[in-house]
């Protein structure tokens, strides 16, 4: 399936996913008349209710919310304010491939003028912890943020969860997006500030520090200089390594190989990796699919062919656009892996990756380590952009459901891990990867038995 349109642009230096900026009322973005806002709102509602499959939504609740939130429209609202009205509705649709965002022009304008919270933070168990203050002494790493600009951290996290989309009741995908994009998401939802008052707790003491808000370019430069901890995985997209004679680690961070050239390169990499695994007589493979947000099923199904014991269908019968993958996928002609498979997953394991994880779970082909995945056997896509006529705010909506050939898995949830491991703020600050450590320990133990 085609990955959903990029709402986010990655700022690698800070480990943040940035999408758009927001401002408080009265800033540069144009305000619109109530009639124009209502017209756009009604168009938005009609498209969402008729184009989106809404396989994870309660239509009655969604329709009631659409009616209630229409009352929030006011004369002179800017596109950002309209976004804040629409965003929770899209989240209620329970579709991780759908979203709402500003027009490119408005996002560019706001990106250049909005000021972000100058901290790298991490949400853990509903609490916000500091990873880096980008060279400043306060707030120190591992301190807990209690308030930002007088708003309680619990309220901030709750609002973010209500505005980030995911499949059904899945939370790990929402948290992954929040942790990769906290500062810009805060800006989008709560507004730009020249100064941020941050109340934090550390070692039994509570303090308040005032931080100057920063433009994106300033923050990126400072983040690069400070070299903060990494929330994401900045290494290679595809990698095959052998940490011990008995264990291989196959890292696949994307299946985004849609053109024939890149798909052939992907297949060549998979072929060479499993050839090396066979040559090394490896008994345990760790398949790292964390932060693999999906891509082409032709890629994920090719990897699937190396892991199955016999020919198995990938998609359910007569799946739109993928009839061939509804037929049994043959086992790889050479070097198919029959040993112990350990699968690493997190909330960023989404879309086609969720499909692959569901198939591996259904066919009992691996032990799953990490967090609940961001999606599972059912995922909606065939997405397209629907710009609203007046404000040009964009509804990005799925239009079809795609299911893989499995049964018995819960709708609207990810694949649950057999060994649950989530990194803490302390882990990230120390540069530890506890999920990989657990997978390696399990692989070595399995190989020695």
N, C-alpha and C positions, 0 to 999 in steps of 0.2 A: 504494500500500500504506500501511496505517496505520503511522505511526511507532511504534517500540517505546515502551513505557510509560516515563515519566521516572524513571530511576534517580537522575538528578542534578538539583540545583537550582543555578542560576547565580548566583554572586556577582560581579556585573559590576565592582564597584570593584577587585577584586583580579585579575580575569581568570581566576578559578578556577571549575571545575565541582565543586560540593560534593555529596557524597552520603553521608549517614550519618556517624557517627563510631564509632570503636572504642575500647575500653578494655582495659587489662591485666586479667588474671584477678583476681577478688576485688573488682571494682567493682560498681556499682549493679545491673547486669542480673542477672536471676534465673538460677540454675543449674538444670539439669534432670537427672533420673535417667537412667542408662544405657539403660534400656528405652525411655524416651520418645525419647531421641536416636536410638536404633537404629530405632525405628518411623518417625520422621520421615525418617531417612536412606533407608530402604527405599522409602518413599513417593516421595521425591525421585527416586531411581534409576528406579523404575518409570515415573514420568511422563516423565522425560527420554528414556528408551529407547523408549517407546511413542508419545508425543505428538509429539516433535520429529522432523522429517524426516531430520535428521542427514546431509544431502547432502554435507557436507565432512568427515565424521568417519570414522575407522577404528573400526568397531564393536567389533572384537576388542580393540584398545588401550583404548578407552573402557570396555568392560566390565571389563577387567583392572584399570584404575585405580579404578573404582568398588569393586571387591572389596578392593583394597589399602588405599584410604583409609578404608574402614569400620573398619579396625583402629585408626585414630587417635581414635575416639570414646572419651571417658572420662566417668566419673561426675562430675556437677556442672558440665559445660560450659555456658557461657552461649550465647545466640544468636550473639554475635559470634564466639566460638570455633567454633561449628558453621558459620557463614558461611565461615570460613577453611578449613575442611575441604572444603566444597562448591564454593567459587568456582573452584579450578583444574579441577575436573571439567567445569563448564559451559564454561570456556574451551577445554577439549579437544574439546568438541562442534563447534567450528568454526562457530558461528552468532552473527553479530554482533547479531542481534535478541534473543538470549536472555541472561539474567543471573540473578543471585541477589542478594537484598538483605534487610535487616532489615524487620520489620513497621514500619508508620508510627509506632506508639507507641514502640517501642524506638529507632527512629532519632531521634525527637524528644527522647527522654530523653538519648540520647548526644550529640546535637547541642548540647544545652544544657550538658553537663558535660564533654565531651571537650576536650582542648587540642591545637591544631594547631601545626605547624612554622611559625614566623612569617617565612617567606621566600617570595618568588615565584621559582621556578626553572624551568629549561628543559633537557630532555633532548635531547642532540645527539650522535649517533654513540655512544650508549651511555654518555655522560658527562653529569654534572649540573652546570649552570652557574647562577650567581646572576644574576637579572635585577634584583631589588630586595630590599633588607633593610628596606623600609618606613620610611625615615628614619634608620635606624641606620648607623653608619660601617662596621661589620663584619657579615658579609663583604661586601667591595665588589662592585659590578657586574662581571660577566665573570669573577669568580674561580670556580675549579672546586671543587666540593665533593668531598672524598675519602672522608669518613665522616660518618655521622650516628649518634650514640649508639653508636659503636664498630662499626657495620655498614658494610661497604665499599659504595661507591656502585654498583659493578658488581653486587653481590648484590641491592641494593635494586631496581635497574632490572630485573634478571632476574626477581625475584619479581613485580613489577608486571606485566611482560609475560605471565607465567604465569597471572595472575588477571584480565586484561582480555579480554573476548570480541571476536572478529572473525570474518569469513567466511574459513574455510579457513586458509591460511598468510599471510594479509595482515597486515602489521606496521604500516603507516602509520596505520590506524585506531586500533590499540592505542596508538601513540605520541601520536596526537592527544588521545586521552582522558587519557593520563598527563600530558601537558603542560598540559591544561586543568584538571587536578584533582589535581596532585601531592600537596599538603598533606593533603587529606582522604583520598586513597587511601593515603598513608603511615599515617595514623591508623587507617584501616580494617584494614590488614594487619599493622601492627607495634605499634599501641597508642598510648595517650595518654601524654604526658610533661609534668611540671611544668617540666622544663628539658631543653633539647636541647644536647648537645655536638656542635658542628659543626667538623670538621677541613676546612680548605680550602687550596688552593694558588693563589698569585698571584705572577707575576713571579719565579719560581724559589724563592719562599719558601713554607713551610708553617706555618700557624698553627691554633690551636684557639680557638674562641669559644663561650661558653655563652649560650644564648638562652632566655628565659622562654617556655614554651608559652602560647598564647593561645586563648581561647574564640572562637568564630566571630564573635560580635557585636563583640568587641574588635578582632579582625583586620580585619573589614570597615570599621570606623571608621578604623583606622590606615591601611589601604590607600587609602581615599578621600582622606585628608589627604595621603598621600605622593605619590599620583598616579603609580603605577608604570607601566612599559611594558605594552603590551597584547599578549597572546598571541593573542587572538581578533580578531574583526572587529565592533566595537560599533556600526557605522553602521546605516543603514537596511536593512530586509529586502529591499526592492525599490527599485532605483534605475536610472535611465537617464541617462547623462551623455555629453557630447561634448567630450573633452579636446583634440581638434583637428578641423579641418573634414572630414578623411577618416575619422576613427575615432570609434566609439561604444563605450561600456562599459555593458553590461547586467549588473547585479548582481542575483542571485537567491539569497538566503541560506536560503530555505525553500520547500517545496511544501506546506506544512501548511495547506491551504485546503479543508477537508472539507465545510463547510456551504455551501449554495447561494449565500448572500450573499457570503461571503468568496471563493468560487471565481469568482463573477461579477466581483468587484473585481479579482482577479488577472488574469482574462482581459481586463478593461478596461485594466489597466496594460500588459499585453503588447501589446494592439492599439495603444495610444497610442505606446508606445515604437517599435514597428516602423513606424508611420506617420511618426514624426519621423525615423527612420533613412532612410526613403525620401525624405522631404522635403529632408533634408540631403545626399542623394546620397552617403551614406557607403559607402565601399568595403570597410572592415574593421570587424568587430564583435568585441569581446572579451566573451565570456560568462563571468562570474565566478561559479562554482559552489562556491567554497571554503566549507567549514563549512556546507554545505547538507546536513543530515542526512536529508533525504527528506520524504515526505508523500504527498499524493494523486496517483495516476497520472493523474487527470483534469487536473491542473494541469501536470505534466511533459509529458504527451502534447500538451497545447495549445501549449506552447512548441516542442515537436518539430515541430508542423505548420508553423511559420514557417521552419524550417531545412532541411526536406527538399526534394528536387528533384522528386519524384513521390510519389504515394500509397504509403505503406509501413505494414505492420502494426506495432503497438507490442508487444503481448504475443504469445507463442507460441500456437499453436492451442488453443482451448477453455480458456483460463486461468480458474480459478475466480473468479467474481464480476466478471470483466471481459471478458465475451464480445465486447462491442462494440469493445474495443480490440485484440482479436485479428483484427479485420477491418482492411483498409488505412485508415490515417488520411489523410484528404485534405489536400493542401497548402492553407495558409491562403488564403482567398478573395482577400485584398488584402494587398499589401506583404510577401509572403514574401521572405526575404533570400537572395540568390544570390551574394553576394560572399565575401570571405575571412573565415572564422570561426576565432577563436583562443579556446580553452577553458582557463580556469584551474581547477585542481582540487587537492585535497589529501586527506589521510587522513580528513577530516570530510565528504568528498563521498560520501554513503552512501545505501543503500536505493533509493528511487525516483530519486535523483540518479545512483547507479551504473547504474541501468537506462538512463537517458537518455544517459549517457556511453558506455555499450556500444553503443547504437544509433548515436550519432554516429560512433564509431570504426568500426563495421561498415560503415556507408554512406560512409565516408571524407569526412565533412562538416566536419572541422576539424583544426587543429593543437593538440595538447594540451601545456600548459605547467604545470609545478609538480611535484607528487609523484604517486606511484601513488595512485589513488583508493581510498576505503575499501571500495568494493564494485563489482560489475560486473553482468553479464547475469543472474546467478542470485542471488536473495535470498529468504530464508524469513521469513514473517511470519504473519499470522492469529494473532498472539500473544495469550496470556492469562496471568493470574496464577494460580499454584497455591500458596496458603498451606499450609505444612506443619502438620499437625493440632495438635501440641503446642507447639512453639517459635514458631509463626507466621512463621518465616523464609519468604520468598516466592521461589519459583522462577518466573521469567517466561520462558515457553517459546514459541517459534514452533511452528506446527502445519502450515504449508503452504509449498511452494516456489512462487515466482513467477519465470518466465523471460521475457525479452523475445525477440523474433523475430530472433535473430542466430545465427551459427555461427562456429566456429574460434577462440573466445576461451578462455583457460585457466580451468578451474574453481578457485574458491577464491583467486583473485587479483583485484586491481583493474585498472583501465585504466592502462597504463604511459604516462608522458608522452613526447612527442617531444623536448621541451626540459626536462630535469630541473633544477628549482630548489627548494631548501629554505632557508627563512630560518635564519640563525644567531642565537645569543644576541646577538652584536654588532649584527646587523641590527635586532633587536627593541628593543634599548636605544637605538639611534640613530633609531628610528621609520621604518626603511626597509622597503620592500616589494619585495624583489628579483624576485619572481615577476611582479608587476604591471609592474615596470620592463622585464623581459624581454618581456612580452606587448606592451607599448606600443611598444618598439623594433621588434619583429617586425611589428606592425600598420602602423607608419609606413613601414617598409621595403617592405612589400607594397604599400601604397597608392601609393608613389612609382614602382613598377615598371610 
